[in-house]
């Protein structure tokens, strides 16, 4: 209703409000995961939670193509998504819990196991944030610098509209090929992320290598793999090669979830949500200065003028992103560690009290 009847200023105000509310989502999810997932299950937990929006994009896109041709028209997608969000909120307040200690359907045995392996899963206590200690932590600066230098290009490339406008400058209009590529990327990413998370968790469970080495390995494959892909995108001229590299760069990025994203739990698990929100705030600042690259098609109504204006500027984006990824992961490798938060790995044997 708002999209159809509201003024342009009202729509912008609502989008701003949506962004402010949406900004609380990811830090809250990280804080909840920190209270529920042992170290040997972090990869799968983070993958499942953060791939859900990606999978939802596939459902919404497919629904939109169907509803756009229906008598209810394209506006019905907003009613459907809004009502689904309302139902989810009701379900969350009825069955969800930020802490296992408050969850009514967690058994005593499960609760004891979580309290044993996750120090923040026990009874709620007043949490004092030691800002001096946090800002002295090398691990904090490792994830801060890495995310600041790499998040902007990852988010920019993952934007569907960015991909469409880039392909438009290559002479490919919105077609079945572009639409199919977008659907393929969004549909397969959840499977890849969960597979990567499972592999990482299995390696950590074997206790053969310290978790920080595993984080850095996955992060290096992801970030430096994207670095190579961005360089290829800046030099490739074939449309088919561009599509292939674009798909690869999005799927290589899945390893980031087992890398620096899980490192937030290693800095200080009690402050995971706070640290993630702080780092994510600074990491998204570069996007505000290059937003013209996100939606350049809105700047002109003349397709030929748009192509001539933006065609050569994408190469600068790819090369800048490649350089930022290389430097960002370099700092992450040097600074990231997990000694500051010695979380116990999940033990198969419970304490004697739990066996009774």
Long-range contacts (C-beta under 8 A, 24 or more apart in sequence): 1-75, 1-78, 1-79, 2-78, 3-75, 3-78, 4-75, 23-277, 23-281, 24-277, 26-50, 26-276, 26-277, 26-280, 27-273, 27-274, 27-276, 27-277, 27-280, 28-273, 30-264, 30-272, 30-273, 30-276, 31-98, 31-272, 31-273, 31-274, 31-276, 32-98, 32-273, 33-265, 33-272, 34-118, 34-120, 34-265, 34-269, 34-270, 34-272, 34-273, 35-98, 35-99, 35-100, 35-118, 35-120, 35-121, 36-100, 36-114, 36-118, 36-121, 37-118, 38-114, 38-117, 38-118, 38-343, 38-345, 38-346, 39-117, 39-204, 39-211, 39-265, 39-343, 39-344, 39-345, 39-346, 40-201, 40-204, 40-205, 40-345, 40-346, 41-201, 41-346, 42-197, 42-201, 42-262, 42-265, 43-196, 43-197, 43-198, 43-199, 43-200, 43-201, 43-204, 43-257, 43-258, 43-262, 44-194, 44-197, 44-198, 44-201, 45-197, 46-197, 46-257, 46-258, 46-261, 46-262, 47-190, 47-193, 47-194, 47-196, 47-197, 47-254, 47-257, 47-258, 48-194, 48-197, 50-193, 50-257, 50-261, 51-189, 51-190, 51-193, 51-194, 52-190, 54-186, 54-189, 54-190, 55-186, 55-187, 55-190, 57-186, 58-183, 58-186, 58-187, 61-182, 61-183, 61-186, 62-183, 99-124, 109-350, 109-354, 112-350, 112-351, 112-353, 112-354, 113-346, 113-350, 113-354, 116-344, 116-347, 116-350, 116-351, 116-354, 117-343, 117-344, 117-345, 117-346, 117-347, 118-269, 118-343, 119-269, 119-270, 119-343, 120-269, 120-270, 127-270, 127-271, 129-271, 129-274, 134-267, 134-268, 134-271, 134-275, 137-267, 137-268, 137-340, 138-335, 138-336, 138-337, 139-263, 139-266, 139-267, 139-335, 139-336, 139-337, 139-338, 139-340, 140-267, 140-275, 141-331, 141-335, 142-260, 142-263, 142-331, 142-332, 142-334, 142-335, 142-336, 142-337, 143-260, 143-263, 143-264, 143-267, 143-275, 143-279, 143-332, 143-336, 144-279, 144-282, 144-283, 145-328, 145-331, 145-332, 145-335, 146-219, 146-223, 146-260, 146-328, 146-329, 146-331, 146-332, 146-336, 147-260, 147-279, 147-280, 147-282, 147-283, 147-328, 148-279, 148-282, 148-283, 148-285, 148-286, 148-328, 149-324, 149-325, 149-327, 149-328, 149-331, 150-223, 150-226, 150-324, 150-325, 150-328, 150-329, 151-280, 151-283, 151-284, 151-286, 152-283, 152-284, 152-286, 152-287, 152-290, 152-321, 152-324, 153-226, 153-230, 153-317, 153-320, 153-321, 153-324, 153-325, 154-226, 154-253, 154-256, 155-284, 155-287, 156-287, 156-290, 156-293, 156-294, 156-317, 156-321, 157-246, 157-249, 157-250, 157-321, 158-250, 158-253, 159-294, 161-294, 161-295, 161-297, 162-293, 162-294, 163-246, 164-297, 165-295, 165-296, 165-297, 165-310, 166-314, 167-239, 167-242, 168-297, 168-303, 168-306, 168-307, 169-306, 169-307, 169-310, 169-311, 169-314, 170-239, 170-242, 171-239, 172-239, 177-243, 181-243, 181-246, 181-247, 184-247, 185-246, 185-247, 185-250, 185-251, 188-251, 189-250, 189-251, 189-254, 192-251, 192-254, 193-254, 193-257, 196-254, 196-255, 196-257, 196-258, 197-257, 197-258, 199-258, 200-258, 200-262, 204-345, 205-345, 205-346, 207-345, 210-338, 211-266, 211-338, 212-263, 212-266, 212-336, 212-337, 212-338, 214-258, 215-258, 215-259, 215-260, 215-262, 215-263, 215-266, 215-336, 215-338, 216-259, 216-332, 216-333, 216-336, 217-259, 218-255, 218-256, 218-258, 218-259, 219-255, 219-256, 219-258, 219-259, 219-260, 219-263, 219-329, 219-332, 219-333, 219-336, 220-259, 220-329, 220-333, 221-252, 221-255, 222-252, 222-253, 222-254, 222-255, 222-256, 222-259, 223-256, 223-259, 223-325, 223-326, 223-328, 223-329, 223-332, 224-325, 224-326, 224-329, 225-249, 225-252, 225-255, 226-252, 226-253, 226-321, 226-322, 226-325, 227-321, 227-322, 227-325, 227-326, 227-329, 228-322, 230-318, 230-319, 230-321, 230-322, 230-325, 231-318, 231-319, 231-322, 233-314, 233-318, 234-314, 234-315, 234-318, 234-319, 234-322, 259-332, 260-332, 260-336, 263-332, 263-336, 263-338, 265-341, 265-343, 266-336, 266-337, 266-338, 266-340, 266-341, 266-343, 267-340, 267-341, 268-340, 268-341, 269-341, 269-343, 290-317, 293-317
